[in-house]
Amino acid sequence: MPDILSSPVRSAARRTSIQVEPLTCTIGAELTGVNLADAARDEDLFAEIKSLLLEYKVLFLRDQDISRAEHVAFASRFGALEDHPVAGGDPDHPGLVRIYKDLDSPAEHYENALHTDGTWRVNPSMGAVLRCVESPPVGGDTIWVNMVEAYRRLPEHIRTRIPGLRARHSIEATFGAVMPEEQRHALKERFPDAEHPVVRTHPETGEKILFVNAFTTHFVNYHTPENVRFGQDYAPGASQLLTYLISQAAIPEYQVRWRWSPNSVAIWDNRSTQHYAVQDYWPAVRKMERAGIVGDRPF
């Protein structure tokens, strides 16, 4: 098993006030000795946290008793914020999304799948800052997956085959799947499908990332002489290959699982990860607030 500390991504010189505890060998670290309200105002402190994020893919902090304004201010250091396509945003704090679930919440399972946020956008999310307001007494964890590692550890004959492939991503594949037909069509009109490389390059680290997930519907350029012999030979193995690639996110060796408590925070790099909100806590209450960050176009 590769050691995350041997990653080519290296953090800048660190302040002694921040303690970093890796949570697995491949992804995730818990930070102590830092307050995100301070990081929203301190350029050097923010730069240090961002460097750690590039290295560990997802960072966790506890006891972050920050206001909504401070939450938004910190997340905005990464870039412009975006609204959620279904939940919308907080009118008093643009860019902040409330994800509240309780006994009376409708039985919608938007989060209940491994996914990368917003790959149905031309510019998928760069990342997000998620804070727990209220947690269930047990359950309601979130899982993150290192998709750099998922690509790196593919069998060689597959890893060398997929660069150059492109795939279609659709909001209908998850959010739309649980909506009435009329509502689903309206959502699709607002957010048309997007096309992305199956293997994207991280714009800051240069790492190669397996970039398919629950929003991915099909390859768009698999029908080539290398893959298809005749005009009526419909891309043998394409759907099986895509299913196999999507399934790599379910491998536990690439994952970290976080148990929430009030005022705990997760910061993740959406470009290089997938995540899964475990919905095992009904009828308990789970209240989360998230600031999603606008990303760039994958290449």
Protein Blocks (a to p, Z undefined) as FASTA:
>chain_A
ZZfklpfbdcddddfkbccddfbfkbocddehiafklmmmmmklmmmmmmmmmmnopacd
ehiacdfklmmmmmmmnoccdddfklopafklghiacddddfklccddfklcccdehklp
mbdcfbdcdddfbdcfbgjiacdddfklmmmmgcfklmmmmgopacdddfklmmmmmgcf
klmmmmmmmmccddddfbdcdfklopacddbdfklnbdfklmcfklpmbfklghehklmm
mmmmmmmmmpmklpccddddehiacdddfklcccddddfkbccdcddddddddddddZZ
